[in-house]
Amino acid sequence: MDISVNDAITATGGKLFSGNLNASIRSVSTDTRTIEPGQCFVALKGENFDGHDYLAEAVVRGAATVVAAHSYPDLPNVNQIIVPDTLKALGDMAAFCRNRHKRTPLAAIVGSSGKTTAKEMAARIVGPSHSLLVTRGNLNNLIGVPHMLFELSPRNNAVILELGMNQAGELQRLTEISSPDCLILLNILNAHVGNFGSQEGLYQAKCDSLRDLRPDTQLIMNADDPLSIRARKEFAGDRKVTTFGLGPDAEITARNIEPLEPYGYRFTLSVANDETALPVEMRMFGRHNIYNALAAAAIGRFFGVSAAAIALHLCEFRPGSSRSEVEELHGWHIIKDYYNASPAAVESALRSLREFHVPGKRYAVLADMLELGPDEAMYHKRAGEAAAEAGLDLLITLGQRGLMIADAAKANGARVESLGTAEEAVARLREILHPGDLLLIKGSRLMKLERIYDLLKGGSPTPHS
């Protein structure tokens, strides 16, 4: 990033209250706790904080420029840019930086489930042959995406961004800011459906990412997901579309899928316009991750990576960040899948348990799924039914909504125990887990199920007689 104060004013439509129009802005901060000397501080206002309260601290820590909603005459020797809306200004500055590098191809990933995994897979495929800028961690919202775009530089020749949303309009704004050359729609499922009033409301919000794309933006879309198919018909228009999936019409697909032992999948990767079917052994839990792999393969093709290199890098990929992550602990296999939990993801994980080969027993800890709105009882009931179908030796549930899962599982013949705390769950697990057993831990992020793993890891297993 290297823009001037005048560039920032041009981008945001703001006004200079004090300072030098020609002063340089090389980086931006929205957090005084991490601000560095010379940075531009943008004072954002949230539900529980107001960055304007920390402007003086930002200047003391070395901020050379501030972007604020009103002026501060008592802050000397600092460039002050005044704007009506600081969050919009942050995005406008990022869009300005993106436009400076508009010839750098940028792929943006959206969808209800799998965005981070698909992004990490795509980065593993594209990174070795490109100077890649890729979303770090969860910087996928109206604050995080601008921060990523501020890092764009002439040395980058590929960008892969993850775009997330919690409310209507966010994706439209994020695609406006990032101006993608390729947009990847993984799926439209039921994550956070309660924030949008209905499945139709969620569909329309996801399609915000498609409404105002440039005519030359390429699309990568799921050929098997019903709402993605609908979105393609309604919004793709004359744009180039590459499809991925397991059905006969997909251009990038996986054939001859077989489970590996103890977990993962072997399949042949078929890439459009390449007659060679390439073998892939993907060491990941969950059949749903094959879709993420196919989307990542499509992204690789967009950036010119060969089919052979794509297959090789998929074989090398290993997940992390508590998303379908498998760890062997005290002789148990633990599936750490508690970063988040949508109904579709929970059901898919439970179905995939049958394809995880272990000599011992199979257990699961499931907890509340949040932000599901008035249909939450239905979604938790389905999760309970899926748990019963998974053939678990024992299902443990936590949380008030977890009781709904428990009731449905019991009604369908499953053995279930509903407990109150993570500590109680760990105590029970220590009583029953033996070497060779399998444990799935899955629930919404706010349920803090990582506590179960941390406690299990922290001590030795209880001896069994």
N, C-alpha and C positions, 0 to 999 in steps of 0.2 A: 504494500500500500504506500503510495506516495502522491498525495493530493494536497492542494493548498486550502487555506481558509476560504478563499474566494470560490474554489471548486465546491466546497461543502455548502456554501451559501447558494450557489447555482443549483446544486442537486436538491436542496431542501426547500428552497424558496424562503429561507430565513433572512434575518437582518443582522448586520454587525453592530453590536452595542459598543464594543471597545476592542482594540487590538489592531493587528496588521493583516490586511487581506492577502499578502504574499507569504505569510508564515506557512510552514510545511506541517502537514499531518501525516505521520508515518504509521501510527497505530491508534486503535480506539479501545477504551475500557468503559465498562458499565458497572464496575465494582471497585470501590475505593480500597478494598482490602488487598487487591492485587495490582493496583495502578503503579505504573512506572514513570519516572521522570520524562517529560516531553510528550506524553500521550494526550489524546483528546478524550475528555470524559463526557459521556452522554448521560444526563440525569433522567433516568427512567422512573416512572411512578407505577407501583403495583398495588395489590390489595393490602399488603402488610408493610409496605415501605414506600419511601419517596426519596429518590436520589438527590432531589434538590436540598434535602436536609444535610447532605454530606458534601456539598459543593466546596465549602471552605476547606474541609479535610482533603478533598481531591487536589486543591491548589497547593496546600501545604505539602502534600506528598509528591508534587512535581507536575501536575497537569498543566500543560501550556495552553490548552484550548478547552472550553466547555461549551456544550450544547444544552440549552435550558429553555424552559417555557416562559421565563421572565428574567429581567436583568438584575444584576447584583453590583451596584455602584461601589460597594466596599471591597470588591475583589480586584486589586490592582495588578498590573503587569500580566494580564491573561487575556487571551482572545475569547470574547463572548459572542456566541451565535445564538440568536433568539428565534425560536420556532414555535408554532402553535401546538405541535404534537411531537414529543421527543422520540417516541417509539417509531412513528412514521418517518421521522428524520433519520433514525438509525438505518432503516430499510432503504431510504432514498440514497443515503451515502453509499451503502453497499451496492445498490443498483448502478450507481455512477462508476464504482470500481469494476463491477462486472462488465459494463459497457466499454471500459478502457481495455478490457481483455476479451472482447466479443468474438475474436477469432479462435479463442481457446475452447475446444469442444467440452460441453458440460452435460452430464447425464444426471437427472434428478429422479429419485426413487420415491414413489408414494404407494400407499396401500394400508389395509387394516392390520396385516400381520406379516412378519418376516422381513421388514425393511432393514433392520440392522444386520441380520444374518446375510441377506442378499448383498448389502453394501460391503460387508467384510469379505464375502466370497468374491465379489467383483473386484475389490481392491487387490486381492491375492492374485487374480488373473491379470489385471491391467498394470499393476504396480511395477513388475519386473522390467517391462519394456517401455515405460513412460515415466515422466516426471509428474507424479500424480498428487493432486490435492484432494483429500477425501475427508468427509465428516468425521470428526473425533467425538467419541462418546455419544452423548445425547444432544449435541448442538444442532437440533433439527427444527427449532421453532423460530418465532419472529425475532428473537434475540440471538439465538445460536447461529442461524443461517447467515445473517449479516457478518457475524464474527468470522465465519469461515471464508466468506467472500473477501473480507479485508485482507486475507492472507494470500490472495491471488497475486502472482508475480509473473514476469515474462518467461521465467524458466519453466513454468507449468505448461504441459501440452495435453493435459487431461484432468478433468474435475468430475468427481462423483459425490453428489450430495444426497442426503436423506432429508425428506420433507415430511414433517409430522403435523398433526392438528388435534386440537381439543374442542374447537368450535367452528361454526360455519364462517366462511370467508377467509380463514387462515391460509388454506392452500392456494386460493386465488392470489393472495398477496405474496406468498412465497414464490410462486411461479413467476409473478410479475418482477420480483426482485432478482431472481436467479436467471431468468430468461434461458431456459434449458434448450439445448439443441436436440436432446433426446429425453423423453419422459417415459418412465417405466411404471406401469400400473400393475402391481403384484396381484391384487385381489380387492374385493369390496365385501367384507364379512360383517361381523357384529361387534367389533371392539369399540368401546365408548359409545354404544348406540344410545344410551340414556342421555347423552349430552345433545342429541339432535332430534329428540322427540319420537322418532320412528326409524325403521330401516330405510324408508324412502327419504327421510330427512338426511340420514347418513349418506345415502347414495348421492344425493344432490350435492352435499358438501364435498365428497370425494371428487365428484366431477368438476368442482370448481377448478381443479388443477388442469382441466382440459379445455375450459371455455375460451380462454383468451390466448392460447398458445400461438406463436408465429406459424404461418402456413407451412414453413419449411421444417418445423420441428418433427422429428421422427418419433414414433411411438413403439413401445414394446409392451404387449398386453397378454394377459392370461387367456388362453383359448378354451379353458375348461370351466372357469368361474362364471356363473350365470350373469351376475351384475356387471362384470367386466365385459362380457359379450354385449350386453345392452349398451354399456358406455361406448364401446367401439362403434356400434351402429348409430348412436346419437351424436357423437362428438368427433370421431376420427376424420370425417370428411375425406378430402383427397390426400391426406398426409400418408407418408410411407409407414406401414405398420408391419412389425415383426411379431409373430405369435409364438408363445411357448406353452407347453402342456404335455399331457400324456395321451390325448386323443389323436385320431388319425389326421386331423386338419392342422395340427400345430407344426410350425416350421422348425422349431428347435424342440427336440423331444428326447425322452429316455425310453428305451425298449428293453425287454428281457430283464425286468427288475427282479433281483433276488436278494433276500436278506443275507448279510454277512454274520459271522459269529465272532464275538458275542453280540455285536450290534453294528449297524451301518448297512449300506446297500451296494450291490454291484449292478451296473447297468451299462448298456451301450448308448453313447451320446450321439445323436444324429443332428447335425447342424445344417441349416438351409444352404443349398447350393454347394454342399460338400458331400460327395457320394460315400466317403469313408465313414463307417460307424466305429466310433472309438470307445474302447473299454474304460470304464471309470469305476473305481472302488472308493466310495465316499464314507469315511469313518465318522458318521453323525447319527445321532438318535432321531428318529421321527421321519416317517415317510413324507410328511409335508415339506421337509427340507429339500427333497428332490425338486420341488417347484422353485425354491429359492436358488438352487444350483442352475436350473435351466434359465431363469431370469438373469443370473450372473453371467452365464454363457452368452446370452444375447447381448448383454452390455459389453462383454469382451469383443464380440464381433463388431459392434458399433465402433469400437476404438481400434479395430483392425488386427486384433489378436487372432492367431491361427487356431483352427479347431484342435489341432494336436496339443498346442500349448494350453488351451483351455482345459482339456481333459487332464493333462498333467497337473495343473494347479488345483483342480478340484480334488484330485487324489491326495494332494498335500495339505488341503485345508483342514484346520481343526477349530471348532467353535470355542467361544469364551463368553465372558460377561454374564454367566448364569442363564444362557439361552441354549437349551438342548445340550448342555455341557455334562459330560459323563466323567465321573471320577471314581477310582477304586479306593476305598477307605476301609481299613480294618478287615479286608477280605470281602466287603460288600461293594456292589456297584450302586452308586448314587447318581440319579439324573437330576442335576441342578437346573431347574427350569422355572425359576421364580422371579425373573425380572419383571414379567407381567403375565396376565392370563386373560385372554378373551375366551368366550365360550367355544368358538371353533378350534382354537389352539388347544384348549383343555381336552376336548373330545378327540382331536387328532393324536395328542400325546398318549391318551389312554388306549386308543386303538393300536398304536405302535408298540405298546408293551408286549404284545404277543409275539412280536418279531425280534425281541431282545432275548437272546439265548443265555440262560443261566441255569446251573444245576439246582439252585435252591428255590426259595419261595419269592413271591412278588407282593410288594406292599406299595401303598401310595398315601401321601399326605396331601389333601386338597383343602383349600380355604376359600374365603369369599372371593367372588368376582365382582368388581365394582363398576360403577358408571353404566349400568345396564337399563336404568329407567323402569317403567311400569311392568316390563316383561321379565324382570330379573328372576321371579319365581320359576318361570318356564325354562329359562336358560340353566338355572341351577338343577332343576329336575332332570333336564337332558344330560347334564354332567353326571348326575347320580346313575342314570340308566347306562351311560357309557362305562362308568366304573364297574357296574355289575357285569356288563358284557366282557370286560377286560379279564375276568377270571382271577381277580386279586385274592390272595390269601387273607388279607385284611386291608380295609380302607379306614384311615384315620381322618377325621374332619376337624377343622378349627373355624371359629367365627360363627356369628349368628346366621349368615347365609349358608355357611357350611352345613348347618342343620338341614337345610332344604336338600342339599346333595345327599346327606346321610339318609334322609327319609326315602328318597327315590331309590337309592341303592338298596336299602333294606327291602323295600317293596318288591324289588326284582331279584331277591335272593342273595344279596351280598352280605358278607360279614363286616360289620361297621362298628367303630367306636368313635364317639364325638367327645373331644376333650376341650379344656378351657384355655390352655396356654401352650406356647412352644416348649416350655420346660416339662410340662406333663407329657407332651408328645414324645420328647426325647427320652424321658424315663421309660415310657412304654416301648419305644423302639429298641432301647438297650436290652429290654427283657426278651425280645422276640427275634432280633436280627442275628443271623449266623453267617459265617463265611459262605459265599456263593449266592447270597440273597440279593434281590434287586429292590431299590426304593426310588420312587418318583416323588419329588417335592414340587408342587405347583400351586400358585395362587397369585392374586394381584399384588403389585409392588408394595402397596401400603400395608399389606398384611405382614411384611417383614419376615418372610419365611426363611431368609438366609440365617436367621437366628437358630433354626433347627440344625442346619449344616454346621454352623460354627460350634454349637454345643456338642454335636456328635464328633466333630473333629478334635475338639479340645481335650477329650479324655479317652482312655482305653475302653474297649467294649466290655460289657458285663460278662463275666465267665458264665458258661452254660454247663449244666450238669449232664 
